[in-house]
């Protein structure tokens, strides 16, 4: 990590991300250093620069690199790097919306669908963000995201996924929603419709109050109700949605705790400038170990580990 990192910019109180703008930023100088590093495959220098710049600054570096060399930085990185560190640095070069669109596309490509990643993004992003991600997806892949999701999912789970993509705030009373959810459970087979409708169209505070009302009325927490009355993909989807409504940072920390490289770096890049500090706090509470320490205890090694540690930034 660049030893001048912490004194190189003005700390912004209230910032919940770990990666912040580099105050002494000169894109031309960065490009010269990157060019020299690429020639000798000095991965450490590439990691130091790209993890110590905000995404907006990295986009400046990408543009300046193209102007100065008539080449694309991502293509140059692909020639010089390999493995997980290549994937991570290429993800850092993507604008945030493109990165989320990329993660959705990767979750749907090939045989099988990564439902967990689909749900993670759809549940933790706002309606406005999802609209912007849909536009980015269309521009990148020339395909409609909603149609792609419909093609990769089926049944009630497909209805849940599309409702999340098209989520909107609808006003309602807590008691009316509580009674609607209870009524949906009264038949021999639970009716998932009201659950999808209510859980994807109310704000978080409202839904947490609804969950408390459900517990008072039924004597069971909402997770137990979902576990007992639903099954298959829609059950798993509702469980993730409930977790994200109750505590998105706890859910994301649980995802990172799997220590699967694609999940860890995908999430850390996505949330590095938004709320990674909150996820770190939730990770410590969940596992009893700081994320910074946990990364060093697992399978991450070498330059890939150093890049992840630079994004994580410090111990808790």
Sine and cosine of phi, psi and omega as CSV:
sin_phi,cos_phi,sin_psi,cos_psi,sin_omega,cos_omega
0.00,0.00,0.60,-0.80,0.02,-1.00
-0.89,0.46,0.89,-0.46,-0.04,-1.00
-0.90,0.44,-0.34,0.94,0.02,-1.00
-1.00,0.04,0.05,1.00,-0.12,-0.99
-0.82,0.57,-0.79,0.61,-0.15,-0.99
-0.95,0.33,-0.32,0.95,0.04,-1.00
-0.97,-0.26,0.16,0.99,-0.10,-0.99
-1.00,-0.07,-0.10,0.99,-0.02,-1.00
-0.50,-0.87,0.30,-0.95,0.05,-1.00
-0.98,0.19,0.83,-0.56,0.03,-1.00
-0.91,0.42,0.68,-0.73,-0.03,-1.00
-0.96,-0.27,0.97,-0.26,0.03,-1.00
-0.87,0.50,0.71,-0.70,0.00,-1.00
0.99,-0.11,-0.20,0.98,0.04,-1.00
-0.95,0.32,0.77,-0.64,-0.04,-1.00
-0.97,-0.23,0.01,1.00,0.09,-1.00
-1.00,-0.01,0.23,-0.97,0.02,-1.00
-0.98,-0.21,-0.40,0.92,0.02,-1.00
-0.98,-0.21,0.83,-0.55,-0.09,-1.00
-0.77,-0.64,0.25,-0.97,-0.04,-1.00
-0.85,0.52,0.67,-0.74,0.06,-1.00
-0.99,0.13,0.89,-0.46,-0.17,-0.99
-0.93,0.36,-0.64,0.77,-0.03,-1.00
-1.00,-0.01,0.85,0.53,-0.18,-0.98
-1.00,-0.09,0.82,-0.57,0.08,-1.00
-0.71,-0.71,0.99,-0.16,-0.08,-1.00
-0.84,0.54,-0.59,0.81,0.03,-1.00
-0.88,0.47,-0.67,0.74,0.03,-1.00
-0.91,0.41,-0.65,0.76,0.05,-1.00
-0.87,0.50,-0.69,0.73,-0.02,-1.00
-0.89,0.45,-0.65,0.76,0.03,-1.00
-0.88,0.48,-0.68,0.74,0.03,-1.00
-0.91,0.41,-0.65,0.76,-0.01,-1.00
-0.91,0.42,-0.68,0.74,0.03,-1.00
-0.85,0.53,-0.73,0.68,0.00,-1.00
-0.89,0.45,-0.64,0.76,0.00,-1.00
-0.92,0.39,-0.62,0.79,0.01,-1.00
-0.90,0.43,-0.61,0.79,-0.03,-1.00
-0.89,0.45,-0.58,0.81,-0.03,-1.00
-0.94,-0.33,0.17,0.99,-0.01,-1.00
0.81,0.59,0.75,0.66,0.05,-1.00
-1.00,0.08,1.00,0.06,-0.10,-1.00
-0.92,0.40,-0.57,0.82,-0.02,-1.00
-0.85,0.53,-0.67,0.74,0.02,-1.00
-0.92,0.40,-0.66,0.75,0.03,-1.00
-0.87,0.49,-0.68,0.73,0.02,-1.00
-0.90,0.44,-0.72,0.70,-0.04,-1.00
-0.85,0.52,-0.70,0.71,-0.05,-1.00
-0.95,0.31,-0.77,0.63,-0.16,-0.99
-0.96,0.29,-0.40,0.91,0.05,-1.00
-1.00,0.01,-0.15,0.99,-0.01,-1.00
-0.95,-0.32,0.35,0.94,0.07,-1.00
-0.81,-0.59,0.56,-0.83,0.11,-0.99
-0.93,0.36,0.23,-0.97,0.00,-1.00
-0.88,0.47,-0.65,0.76,0.02,-1.00
-0.87,0.49,-0.64,0.77,0.03,-1.00
-0.93,0.36,-0.61,0.79,0.06,-1.00
-0.88,0.47,-0.58,0.81,0.05,-1.00
-0.91,0.42,-0.58,0.82,0.09,-1.00
-0.90,0.44,-0.65,0.76,0.02,-1.00
-0.90,0.44,-0.67,0.74,0.03,-1.00
-0.86,0.51,-0.73,0.68,-0.01,-1.00
-0.91,0.42,-0.68,0.73,-0.02,-1.00
-0.92,0.39,-0.62,0.79,0.04,-1.00
-0.87,0.50,-0.68,0.73,0.00,-1.00
-0.91,0.41,-0.65,0.76,0.00,-1.00
-0.91,0.41,-0.63,0.78,-0.09,-1.00
-0.99,0.12,-0.46,0.89,-0.11,-0.99
-0.88,-0.48,-0.20,0.98,-0.12,-0.99
0.86,0.51,0.47,0.89,0.03,-1.00
-0.75,-0.66,0.35,-0.94,0.06,-1.00
-1.00,-0.01,0.72,-0.70,-0.04,-1.00
-0.91,0.42,-0.63,0.78,-0.02,-1.00
-0.90,0.44,-0.61,0.79,0.04,-1.00
-0.92,0.40,-0.62,0.79,0.02,-1.00
-0.91,0.41,-0.64,0.77,0.03,-1.00
-0.90,0.43,-0.64,0.77,0.00,-1.00
-0.87,0.49,-0.57,0.82,0.02,-1.00
-0.95,0.31,-0.55,0.83,-0.12,-0.99
-1.00,-0.04,-0.38,0.92,-0.14,-0.99
-0.88,-0.47,0.14,-0.99,0.09,-1.00
-0.40,-0.92,0.22,-0.98,0.10,-0.99
0.94,0.34,-0.40,-0.92,-0.11,-0.99
-0.90,0.43,-0.58,0.81,-0.02,-1.00
-0.92,0.38,-0.55,0.84,0.09,-1.00
-0.89,0.45,-0.74,0.67,-0.01,-1.00
-0.87,0.50,-0.69,0.72,-0.05,-1.00
-0.90,0.43,-0.73,0.68,-0.03,-1.00
-0.93,0.37,-0.56,0.83,0.07,-1.00
-0.92,0.39,-0.59,0.81,0.06,-1.00
-0.91,0.41,-0.61,0.79,0.02,-1.00
-0.90,0.44,-0.47,0.88,0.00,-1.00
-0.98,0.22,-0.28,0.96,-0.03,-1.00
-0.98,0.22,0.68,-0.74,0.19,-0.98
-0.85,0.52,0.50,-0.87,-0.11,-0.99
-0.79,0.62,-0.71,0.70,-0.02,-1.00
-0.91,0.41,-0.64,0.77,0.04,-1.00
-0.91,0.41,-0.58,0.81,0.01,-1.00
-0.90,0.44,-0.68,0.74,0.03,-1.00
-0.92,0.38,-0.63,0.78,0.07,-1.00
-0.89,0.46,-0.66,0.75,0.04,-1.00
-0.88,0.48,-0.68,0.73,0.01,-1.00
-0.91,0.42,-0.62,0.79,0.05,-1.00
-0.91,0.42,-0.67,0.74,0.00,-1.00
-0.90,0.44,-0.68,0.73,0.02,-1.00
-0.89,0.45,-0.56,0.83,-0.01,-1.00
-0.93,0.37,-0.38,0.93,-0.06,-1.00
-0.96,-0.29,-0.14,0.99,-0.07,-1.00
-0.99,0.16,0.42,-0.91,0.05,-1.00
0.96,0.28,-0.20,-0.98,0.01,-1.00
-0.97,0.25,0.72,-0.70,0.00,-1.00
0.99,0.17,0.33,-0.94,-0.02,-1.00
-0.82,-0.58,0.70,-0.72,0.06,-1.00
-1.00,0.10,1.00,0.10,-0.05,-1.00
-0.88,0.47,-0.53,0.85,-0.03,-1.00
-0.89,0.46,-0.68,0.73,0.01,-1.00
-0.94,0.35,-0.63,0.78,0.07,-1.00
-0.84,0.55,-0.76,0.65,-0.04,-1.00
-0.91,0.41,-0.63,0.77,0.00,-1.00
-0.84,0.54,-0.76,0.65,-0.05,-1.00
-0.94,0.34,-0.70,0.71,-0.04,-1.00
-0.92,0.40,-0.54,0.84,-0.04,-1.00
-0.99,0.11,-0.45,0.89,-0.12,-0.99
-0.97,-0.23,-0.05,1.00,0.04,-1.00
-0.96,-0.28,0.56,-0.83,-0.01,-1.00
-0.96,0.28,0.21,-0.98,0.03,-1.00
-0.86,0.52,-0.68,0.74,0.00,-1.00
-0.91,0.43,-0.68,0.73,0.02,-1.00
-0.89,0.46,-0.66,0.75,-0.01,-1.00
-0.92,0.40,-0.59,0.81,0.08,-1.00
-0.89,0.46,-0.67,0.74,0.00,-1.00
-0.93,0.36,-0.60,0.80,0.05,-1.00
-0.91,0.42,-0.62,0.79,0.04,-1.00
-0.88,0.47,-0.65,0.76,0.03,-1.00
-0.90,0.43,-0.70,0.71,0.01,-1.00
-0.88,0.47,-0.64,0.77,0.01,-1.00
-0.88,0.48,-0.69,0.72,-0.01,-1.00
-0.89,0.45,-0.66,0.75,-0.02,-1.00
-0.93,0.38,-0.61,0.79,-0.06,-1.00
-0.98,0.20,-0.66,0.75,-0.17,-0.99
-0.90,-0.43,-0.01,1.00,0.01,-1.00
0.83,0.55,0.54,0.84,0.01,-1.00
-0.70,-0.71,0.44,-0.90,0.02,-1.00
-1.00,0.07,0.83,-0.56,-0.08,-1.00
-0.88,0.48,-0.68,0.73,-0.01,-1.00
-0.88,0.47,-0.68,0.74,0.03,-1.00
-0.90,0.44,-0.63,0.77,0.02,-1.00
-0.90,0.44,-0.68,0.73,0.01,-1.00
-0.90,0.43,-0.65,0.76,0.04,-1.00
-0.89,0.46,-0.61,0.79,0.00,-1.00
-0.95,0.30,-0.38,0.92,-0.05,-1.00
-0.99,-0.14,-0.14,0.99,-0.04,-1.00
-0.77,-0.63,0.15,-0.99,-0.01,-1.00
-0.46,-0.89,0.26,-0.97,0.10,-0.99
0.87,0.49,-0.56,-0.83,-0.03,-1.00
-0.91,0.42,-0.52,0.85,0.02,-1.00
-0.90,0.43,-0.62,0.78,0.05,-1.00
-0.88,0.47,-0.65,0.76,0.03,-1.00
-0.89,0.46,-0.64,0.77,0.01,-1.00
-0.91,0.41,-0.71,0.70,-0.03,-1.00
-0.87,0.49,-0.73,0.69,-0.03,-1.00
-0.93,0.36,-0.60,0.80,0.05,-1.00
-0.89,0.45,-0.60,0.80,0.05,-1.00
-0.93,0.37,-0.66,0.75,0.02,-1.00
-0.88,0.47,-0.60,0.80,-0.06,-1.00
-0.97,-0.23,0.42,0.91,-0.11,-0.99
-0.85,0.53,0.54,-0.84,0.05,-1.00
-0.50,-0.87,0.41,-0.91,0.01,-1.00
-1.00,0.09,0.83,-0.56,0.04,-1.00
-0.84,-0.55,0.80,-0.60,-0.01,-1.00
-0.95,0.31,0.63,-0.78,0.04,-1.00
-0.31,-0.95,0.29,-0.96,0.08,-1.00
-1.00,0.05,0.53,-0.85,0.01,-1.00
-0.87,0.50,-0.71,0.70,-0.06,-1.00
-0.89,0.45,-0.64,0.77,0.02,-1.00
-0.88,0.47,-0.67,0.74,-0.01,-1.00
-0.93,0.37,-0.66,0.76,0.04,-1.00
-0.86,0.52,-0.73,0.68,-0.03,-1.00
-0.92,0.40,-0.60,0.80,0.03,-1.00
-0.90,0.43,-0.66,0.75,0.01,-1.00
-0.93,0.36,-0.65,0.76,0.04,-1.00
-0.90,0.44,-0.70,0.72,0.01,-1.00
-0.87,0.49,-0.56,0.83,-0.02,-1.00
-0.93,0.38,-0.29,0.96,-0.03,-1.00
-0.99,-0.12,-0.09,1.00,-0.15,-0.99
-0.97,0.24,-0.44,0.90,-0.02,-1.00
-0.97,0.26,0.09,-1.00,0.04,-1.00
-0.87,0.49,-0.65,0.76,0.08,-1.00
-0.91,-0.42,0.80,-0.60,-0.03,-1.00
-0.90,0.44,0.60,-0.80,0.03,-1.00
-1.00,-0.06,0.93,-0.37,-0.07,-1.00
-0.97,0.23,-0.28,0.96,-0.07,-1.00
-0.79,0.62,-0.81,0.58,0.01,-1.00
-0.87,0.49,-0.55,0.84,0.02,-1.00
-0.91,0.42,-0.72,0.70,0.03,-1.00
-0.90,0.45,-0.73,0.69,-0.06,-1.00
-0.88,0.47,-0.76,0.65,-0.10,-1.00
-0.96,0.28,-0.70,0.71,-0.09,-1.00
-0.95,0.31,-0.25,0.97,0.03,-1.00
-0.95,-0.30,0.06,1.00,-0.07,-1.00
-0.70,-0.71,0.34,0.94,0.06,-1.00
-0.80,-0.60,0.42,-0.91,0.02,-1.00
-0.97,0.22,0.24,-0.97,-0.14,-0.99
-0.88,0.47,-0.71,0.70,-0.01,-1.00
-0.87,0.49,-0.69,0.72,0.03,-1.00
-0.86,0.51,-0.72,0.69,-0.07,-1.00
-0.93,0.37,-0.60,0.80,0.05,-1.00
-0.91,0.42,-0.56,0.83,0.09,-1.00
-0.94,0.35,-0.63,0.78,0.08,-1.00
-0.87,0.50,-0.68,0.74,0.00,-1.00
-0.88,0.47,-0.63,0.77,0.05,-1.00
-0.91,0.41,-0.64,0.77,0.04,-1.00
-0.90,0.44,-0.65,0.76,0.04,-1.00
-0.87,0.48,-0.67,0.74,-0.01,-1.00
-0.91,0.42,-0.65,0.76,0.03,-1.00
-0.91,0.42,-0.62,0.79,-0.06,-1.00
-0.98,0.22,-0.57,0.82,-0.13,-0.99
-0.95,-0.32,-0.30,0.95,-0.07,-1.00
0.97,0.22,0.18,0.98,0.01,-1.00
-0.75,-0.66,0.59,-0.81,0.07,-1.00
-0.96,0.28,0.35,-0.94,-0.13,-0.99
-0.88,0.48,-0.57,0.82,0.03,-1.00
-0.87,0.49,-0.63,0.78,0.02,-1.00
-0.92,0.40,-0.65,0.76,0.01,-1.00
-0.89,0.46,-0.70,0.71,0.01,-1.00
-0.90,0.43,-0.68,0.73,-0.02,-1.00
-0.89,0.46,-0.66,0.76,-0.09,-1.00
-0.98,0.18,-0.58,0.82,-0.19,-0.98
-0.98,-0.21,-0.19,0.98,0.01,-1.00
-0.82,-0.57,0.23,-0.97,-0.03,-1.00
-0.53,-0.85,0.20,-0.98,0.09,-1.00
0.94,0.35,-0.46,-0.89,-0.07,-1.00
-0.88,0.47,-0.62,0.78,-0.05,-1.00
-0.93,0.36,-0.54,0.84,0.09,-1.00
-0.89,0.46,-0.74,0.67,0.01,-1.00
-0.89,0.45,-0.64,0.77,0.02,-1.00
-0.89,0.45,-0.69,0.72,0.02,-1.00
-0.91,0.42,-0.60,0.80,0.02,-1.00
-0.89,0.46,-0.68,0.73,0.04,-1.00
-0.90,0.43,-0.69,0.72,-0.01,-1.00
-0.87,0.49,-0.70,0.72,0.03,-1.00
-0.88,0.48,-0.71,0.71,0.02,-1.00
-0.86,0.52,-0.67,0.74,-0.03,-1.00
-0.94,0.33,-0.54,0.84,0.07,-1.00
-0.93,0.38,-0.67,0.74,-0.05,-1.00
-0.96,0.28,-0.68,0.74,0.00,-1.00
-0.27,-0.96,1.00,-0.03,-0.02,-1.00
-0.87,0.49,-0.57,0.82,-0.02,-1.00
-0.94,0.35,-0.59,0.81,0.07,-1.00
-0.91,0.42,-0.64,0.77,0.03,-1.00
-0.90,0.43,-0.71,0.71,-0.01,-1.00
-0.92,0.40,-0.58,0.81,0.07,-1.00
-0.89,0.45,-0.63,0.77,0.03,-1.00
-0.90,0.43,-0.61,0.79,0.06,-1.00
-0.89,0.46,-0.73,0.68,-0.01,-1.00
-0.90,0.43,-0.55,0.84,-0.04,-1.00
-0.89,0.45,-0.26,0.96,0.11,-0.99
-0.91,0.41,-0.41,0.91,-0.01,-1.00
0.86,0.52,0.43,0.90,0.13,-0.99
-0.98,0.20,0.80,-0.60,-0.12,-0.99
-0.78,0.62,-0.71,0.70,-0.06,-1.00
-0.90,0.43,-0.60,0.80,0.01,-1.00
-0.95,0.31,-0.74,0.68,-0.05,-1.00
-0.86,0.51,-0.80,0.60,-0.08,-1.00
-0.96,0.27,-0.53,0.85,0.06,-1.00
-0.88,0.48,-0.72,0.69,0.00,-1.00
-0.94,0.35,-0.67,0.74,-0.05,-1.00
-0.91,0.40,-0.63,0.78,0.06,-1.00
-0.92,0.40,-0.71,0.70,-0.04,-1.00
-0.87,0.49,-0.60,0.80,-0.14,-0.99
-0.95,-0.31,0.12,0.99,-0.11,-0.99
-0.89,0.46,-0.50,0.87,-0.02,-1.00
-0.95,-0.32,0.09,1.00,-0.04,-1.00
-0.94,-0.34,-0.90,0.43,-0.17,-0.99
-0.47,-0.88,0.48,0.88,-0.02,-1.00
-0.90,0.44,-0.47,0.88,0.07,-1.00
-0.88,0.47,-0.64,0.77,0.04,-1.00
-0.92,0.39,-0.63,0.77,0.02,-1.00
-0.92,0.39,-0.63,0.77,0.06,-1.00
-0.86,0.50,-0.69,0.72,0.02,-1.00
-0.89,0.47,-0.69,0.73,0.02,-1.00
-0.92,0.40,-0.59,0.81,0.02,-1.00
-0.90,0.43,-0.69,0.72,0.02,-1.00
-0.88,0.47,-0.68,0.73,0.02,-1.00
-0.91,0.42,-0.63,0.78,-0.04,-1.00
-0.95,0.32,-0.69,0.72,-0.18,-0.98
-0.95,-0.31,-0.29,0.96,-0.08,-1.00
0.98,0.19,0.08,1.00,-0.01,-1.00
-0.77,-0.64,0.61,-0.79,0.05,-1.00
-0.94,0.33,0.48,-0.88,0.02,-1.00
-0.88,0.48,-0.63,0.78,-0.02,-1.00
-0.85,0.52,-0.68,0.73,0.03,-1.00
-0.95,0.31,-0.67,0.74,-0.04,-1.00
-0.87,0.49,-0.62,0.78,0.01,-1.00
-0.87,0.49,-0.58,0.82,-0.04,-1.00
-0.98,0.18,-0.26,0.97,-0.03,-1.00
-1.00,-0.05,-0.14,0.99,-0.12,-0.99
-0.96,-0.26,-0.42,-0.91,-0.16,-0.99
-0.99,0.13,0.00,1.00,-0.02,-1.00
-0.98,0.22,0.70,-0.72,-0.08,-1.00
-0.60,-0.80,0.28,-0.96,0.17,-0.99
0.85,0.53,-0.65,-0.76,-0.06,-1.00
-0.91,0.42,-0.54,0.84,0.04,-1.00
-0.89,0.46,-0.70,0.71,0.04,-1.00
-0.89,0.47,-0.70,0.72,-0.02,-1.00
-0.89,0.46,-0.59,0.81,0.03,-1.00
-0.92,0.39,-0.68,0.73,0.02,-1.00
-0.90,0.43,-0.66,0.75,0.02,-1.00
-0.91,0.42,-0.60,0.80,0.01,-1.00
-0.91,0.41,-0.61,0.79,0.04,-1.00
-0.95,0.32,-0.66,0.75,0.03,-1.00
-0.90,0.44,-0.66,0.75,0.18,-0.98
1.00,0.01,-0.74,0.68,-0.07,-1.00
-0.28,-0.96,0.18,-0.98,0.09,-1.00
-0.95,0.33,0.35,-0.94,0.13,-0.99
-0.93,-0.35,0.00,0.00,0.00,0.00
